[in-house]
């Protein structure tokens, strides 16, 4: 309802002229607000009371409220005027006992008593002894025990197994942890350990030169000459003006080695049971400008390929050559006779 | 602030007789009451909103006499102040 509607309805009642009604309504609104601002109550007969209440945690905010007058409340509840308070019964403690089964004076309802056929009578004046407690707890245990489970069918997967067997229950294979804790290693672990030991032994033999697994052996490496320094080719200036003339290939003439002598003495460098290894060794020595050759021999039924260098007429010449070779080769060299 | 104090203040400020002020205030509150009883609600500009709410009947117990009785249903008048009224009320006087 707006202020104009209110003024019009008041003027229609004929209580005063429009100016007076307007002034009174305006001042009423002003005094109502100022009273609420000061926290005062404003009583209006036959309508109600306006006021403010403090709310909030700090009680610092004021909220206006309205309490309707009794006459207004009665007029609002005009249709319920005939209804009065009707007493329908009287509250008794027996109702609580019926509803909950416990009135506070008797012992609480225990389903165990029903299950035992009310054999146990709890007397509040009787001091419970240890035998009573044991009897009660024993019966409670029997009641709490689960019912008998139906027998499980027995499975027997083993052929020829008797009834006393475990019913075919498969025992899981022992884990590595179980094997280490008293049961000993399994066959798989034993095989792995054996393979590991053999591998380590083979590597040790290879390291000490007893056997050769891969690459040149220790003796081969010792017999290898020092690598020659790399040849550095001079950079040729690139002439971009004209294409360089194609050089005609000139046949490279290999340096001729002195012919091998015909003496009976020679210097042995190494011996191999493999022909290929011996040939490889000879090739290396030949590249180092040495007159190397291979001689076959048999020692106690085994065939050996001996790598030898040069032939000398006298033993002293051979000894000098062996000394020179011995400074280059780690394993040294020794003098022997050709065919020996 | 009582009703008489309010009438005296308005009469002094407006220069109108107290009886006239009393009649006008009675007419205003009567219009408000009729509006609430007729429509069940009244919305006053810049003041707030009056509403009638229904409270159903219930069963209650008198703890002294232990009597169980039925409380009849009723309607109550509630008031929701407007934001302007709340703001004005919280302004320092």
Interface residues (C-beta under 8 A of the other chain):
Chain A: X1 X2 X3 X6 X9 X10 X13 X15 X16 X20 X21 X23 X24 X25 X27 X28 X29 X31 X32 X33 X34 X35 X36 X37 X38 X40 X41 X42 X43 X44 X45 X46 X47 X48 X52 X61 X62 X63 X64 X65 X66 X68 X72 X73 X75 X76 X77 X80 X83 X84 X85 X86 X87 X88 X89 X90 X91 X92
Chain B: X1 X2 X3 X6 X9 X10 X13 X14 X16 X20 X21 X23 X24 X25 X26 X27 X28 X29 X30 X31 X32 X33 X35 X36 X37 X42 X43 X44 X45 X46 X47 X48 X50 X52 X57 X59 X61 X65 X66 X67 X68 X69 X70 X71 X72 X73 X74 X75 X76 X77 X78 X79 X81 X85 X86 X88 X89 X90 X91 X93
